[in-house]
Amino acid sequence: MRFPRSTPEDQGLSSIAVDRFVEALQSRLNHVHSVMLVRHGHVVAEGWAAPYRESHPHSMFSVSKSFVSTAVGFAIEEGLLDLDDAVVDLLPDDLPETVSDNLAAMRLRHLLTMTTGHSTDSVDRLDESQPNWSRQLLALPVELAPGSTFVYDSGATYLVSAILQSVTGQRVLDYLTPRLFEPLGIEGATWEQCPRGIDVGGWGLAITTEDLAAFGQTYLRAGVWRDRQVVPREWVDAATAFQVDNAGDGSRGDDGQGYGFQFWRNRHGTYRADGAFGQKSLAFPEHDTLLVMTAGLSDGQAQLDVVWEHLLPVLGGTMPLVADATAVAALNDRLAGLALPLPPGEPTSPLADRIGGTDYALPRNTLGIESVRLDVATDGTTITLVTAHGEQTVVCGSDRWVDGHAALISAESEPIAAAGAWADDDSFVATVHLTATPFALTIALDFAVPHHAAGGEVTVTVEQPVSFGPARLLHTVGHAR
């Protein structure tokens, strides 16, 4: 436990107000996975929505960028880099045959501020199966003058990661371990790598909620963690400051308030490290307060709007408040009871005995599912999927989440938690959370195929409501063997 714990009142907050904020997160957003509120260096509220847990590392997506930025701060302090270093000098082995004037003008600071001169996110034009990502990215046209225009660009952060590995001889993860992770007590962090073994930089870091809070608190306290200057103060000040105007790209709300070195500026004098689908470390420097959240949300602005409406107005107090044991207990009860919604319906169906244990063969499909089987029990139902990666078993609790492992949307098995119910007599619907990520799958098995005897065929629908691509991944009919 890296933070001392406290009641909100001891740190000048009302437990009733914090409770209202948490309730608003639940009711308006529905898929916040964890929340941790740090006030004056003390955790005053924390909770994980079942099936997510305190010990679970969570994919941070673009929060990863802020960690890459921190590595640059260390490298500059150690004399390995300068913000005005030319990118062509830092990656000389990966240059195209012809270096354009705009590419020649690109500096490290342009990569960090998303002002590379690319007209769109360069990572969208990357063939990730090819080994040399840096060479691909540097070969892309640089349509605009570097420094002239903000365009959010995860490919730029990958290039920063490649530069760091080149000048330090280490992955960013390994370079940060003794400088940042060990001082902050961050253990077991992982980072996705490209085919050449370079950390992808702009995404791919997985850490726990409290790990992210330790990182955010270090920045909030000007780089200091437990009385030790861990991150150079000059870098903290520069990275979180307004470096470039990003309002011109059409961003609304808090995404148009300015950008630092891989940190976002917000309204109300705040800044954040931000990852897709609701991963956030939100700092309130004027109030010595930090809010960390992990989530599976499609609208990050809606998430911030709840904060501005329900939390920001109560942060102004500077003195401890009168103890309120009843309010503290109510807040703690709410936090302890956080849970994502279970699929609605009944635990069994009159059809269960007819279809239970039947294998249904599926036509060739993009998910590579060859067959599906449902084994029904009153205390839980098991979906068995045979895929190109073997037999995948998903045990669904009828009134609770059941943990497991399966390879459902990738070749690698990953932790899951599942629950399911009969939406009607003919349809079983399961929700499967990929608990190391923001993602969840809905697997619907409908045995009432028109013009066929119930149980002889099944319509299989797999959807991923929050994703970078289409929500529907599969919709096909399987036949009983």
SULVEN-V972671 format. One record per pair of residues at least 6 apart in sequence whose ideal C-beta (glycine too) atoms are under 6 Angstrom apart, sorted by the first residue. I is the first residue (numbers start at 1). J is the second residue. Records with the same first field share a line. If there is no record, write none. Layout:
# SULVEN-V972671
I: J, J
This chain:
# SULVEN-V972671
2: 185, 214
3: 43
4: 42
5: 43
6: 42, 44
7: 328
8: 15, 18, 44
9: 321, 323, 324
10: 320
11: 39, 40, 42, 44
12: 317, 318, 319, 320
13: 39
15: 324, 327, 328, 331
16: 327
17: 314
18: 45, 331
19: 330, 331, 334
20: 310
21: 310, 311
22: 334
24: 306, 310
25: 32, 306
28: 306
29: 297
31: 295, 296, 297
32: 293, 295
33: 49, 52, 294, 295
34: 48, 52, 209, 294
35: 47, 293
36: 46, 209, 213, 292
37: 44, 45, 291
38: 213, 217, 290
39: 289
40: 288
47: 335, 338
48: 54
49: 338, 339, 340
50: 339, 401
51: 401, 417, 433, 435
56: 435
57: 206, 207, 208
58: 294
59: 206, 437
60: 205, 275, 279
61: 203, 275, 276, 279
62: 203, 275
63: 273, 275, 279
64: 203, 204, 205
65: 157, 202, 262
66: 262, 263, 273
67: 205
68: 157, 160, 161, 172, 201
69: 239, 261, 262
70: 231
71: 164, 172, 175, 176
73: 232, 235
74: 179
75: 81
77: 232
80: 167
83: 108, 109
84: 107
85: 108
87: 106
88: 95, 99, 104
90: 163
91: 134
94: 134, 135, 138
95: 138
96: 139
100: 142
102: 117, 142
103: 142
105: 146
106: 116, 146
110: 116, 146, 147
111: 156, 159, 160
112: 261, 262
113: 243, 244
114: 150, 152, 153
115: 147, 150, 244
116: 146, 153, 156
117: 142, 144, 145, 146
118: 151, 153
119: 143
121: 153, 154
122: 137, 140, 153, 155
123: 154, 155
126: 136
131: 195, 196
133: 194
134: 162
137: 155, 159
150: 244, 246, 249
154: 202
157: 201, 202
158: 200, 201, 202
160: 201
161: 172, 198, 199, 201
162: 198
164: 172
165: 198
168: 175
171: 199
172: 199
173: 191, 199
181: 189
183: 225, 230
184: 214, 225
186: 211
189: 207
190: 206
191: 199, 204, 205
192: 200, 204
193: 199
194: 200
209: 292, 294
212: 281, 292
213: 292
216: 281, 290, 292
217: 290
218: 225, 230, 231
219: 236
220: 283, 290
222: 233, 236
223: 229, 230, 231, 233, 236
239: 260, 261, 263
240: 260, 263, 271
241: 260
242: 258, 265
243: 260
244: 259
246: 256, 259
247: 256
253: 301
254: 266, 267, 304
257: 265, 266, 267
258: 265
263: 271
264: 272, 274
265: 271
266: 272
268: 312
269: 286
270: 284
271: 283
272: 280, 282
273: 281
274: 280
277: 296, 297, 438, 466
278: 295, 297, 300, 303
279: 294
280: 293
281: 292
282: 291
283: 290
287: 315
289: 315
296: 438, 466
297: 303
298: 466
342: 419
343: 419, 420, 421, 429, 431
345: 421, 422, 423
346: 422
347: 378, 398
348: 378
349: 422, 425
350: 425
351: 425, 447
352: 376
354: 455
355: 447, 455
356: 375, 376
357: 375
358: 480
359: 371, 373, 481
360: 372, 458, 478, 480
361: 371, 478, 479, 481
362: 369, 476, 478
363: 476
365: 474, 476
367: 473, 474
368: 387, 388
369: 385, 387
370: 386
371: 386
372: 385, 460
373: 384
374: 383
375: 382
380: 395, 396, 397, 398
381: 396, 420
382: 395
383: 394
384: 393
385: 392
389: 407, 411
392: 406, 407
394: 406, 418, 432
395: 402, 404
396: 418, 419, 420, 430
397: 419
401: 417, 419
402: 418
403: 417
404: 416
405: 413, 415
406: 416
407: 413
414: 434, 436
415: 435, 436
416: 432, 434
417: 433, 435
418: 430, 432
419: 431
420: 430
422: 428
423: 429
426: 447, 448
427: 446
428: 445
429: 444
430: 443
431: 440, 442
432: 441
433: 440
441: 464
442: 463
443: 462
444: 461
445: 458
446: 459
447: 454, 455, 458
448: 454
449: 457, 459
456: 480
457: 477, 479
458: 478
459: 477
460: 476, 478
461: 475
462: 473, 474
463: 471, 472
464: 473
465: 471
